[in-house]
Amino acid sequence: MAPTFITLFGMETITFESPHNIALKLGDSFRFDLPYVGGTGYQWEWSDQELLEMIEEEYKSKSDAPGGGGRMLYTFKAKQKGTAAFELFYWQPWCGKESVEKNLRIELTVQ
């Protein structure tokens, strides 16, 4: 699967494959740029998060061919101060946890 990127607005893009810590200020925004292949039943979901609000979701296709894949862009905004774990899952939710293909965990601090 292609790499995952986090873009912190006003900062450089971070590429990661292991747990990561992110510190934000209240009101800061950031974007997840995640690989996605439509038609497979797999989708990105995230843990319920009181510190963040999703403010935009966008799909960018890499190909005009059916099932060609692309990227999902999710933009979040820090809406509450605190510390929490934020987890992303690429899975088929109706198949349960055994279908998780990719799981990303981020330790998030909002000041």
Secondary structure, DSSP 8 states (H G I E B T S, - for coil): ----EEEETTS-EEE-SS-EEEEE-TT-EEEEEEEE-TTSS-EEEE---SSEEEEEEEEEES-SSTT--EEEEEEEEE-S-EEEEEEEEEE-GGG-GGG--EEEEEEEEE-
